[in-house]
Amino acid sequence: MDIATFQAYGYFFFTAFMVAVLYGYIYHLYSAEKKGTRDYEKYGNIALHDDITDQPIEEISKTDEIKK
């Protein structure tokens, strides 16, 4: 086996791994939206409502600040 064969196998497995990661991320977004933990519709309006006087997307509570 020469180096080109190893590169071909590496490319194939890396691409398959990245496809699996992409589908996992899509599933995570879909399930979080379905459960109600996140509302990604609000995040779609960030580009439209980006003035300093606009309301924030999510309010940060005091308990969230302490956890960080």
C-alpha positions in Angstrom: 0.0 0.0 0.0 1.4 3.3 -1.0 0.7 6.8 0.5 -2.1 7.6 -2.0 -4.1 4.6 -0.8 -3.8 5.7 2.9 -4.8 9.2 1.8 -7.9 7.9 0.1 -8.9 5.8 3.1 -8.3 8.7 5.4 -10.3 11.0 3.2 -13.2 8.6 3.1 -13.3 7.9 6.8 -12.9 11.6 7.7 -15.8 12.5 5.4 -18.0 9.8 6.9 -17.1 11.0 10.4 -18.0 14.6 9.5 -21.3 13.5 8.0 -22.1 11.7 11.2 -21.2 14.7 13.2 -23.4 16.9 11.0 -26.4 14.6 11.3 -25.9 14.5 15.1 -25.9 18.3 15.3 -29.0 18.5 13.1 -30.7 16.0 15.3 -29.7 17.9 18.4 -31.1 21.2 17.0 -34.4 19.5 16.0 -34.8 17.7 19.4 -34.0 20.9 21.4 -36.6 22.8 19.4 -39.2 20.0 19.8 -38.6 19.8 23.6 -38.9 23.5 24.0 -35.5 24.1 25.6 -34.5 26.5 22.8 -36.5 28.6 20.3 -34.3 28.9 17.3 -36.9 31.1 15.5 -35.9 33.9 17.7 -32.2 33.5 16.7 -33.2 34.0 13.1 -34.1 37.6 13.8 -30.7 38.6 15.2 -29.6 40.1 11.9 -32.8 42.2 11.7 -32.9 43.4 15.3 -29.3 44.3 16.1 -29.6 47.8 17.4 -28.3 48.6 20.9 -31.8 49.5 22.0 -33.4 46.3 20.9 -34.5 43.6 23.4 -32.0 40.8 24.0 -32.8 37.3 22.6 -32.6 35.6 26.0 -32.6 37.2 29.4 -29.8 36.1 31.6 -30.9 35.3 35.1 -28.7 35.8 38.2 -28.5 32.0 38.7 -27.1 31.6 35.2 -24.4 34.2 35.9 -23.4 32.4 39.1 -23.1 29.0 37.4 -20.4 30.4 35.0 
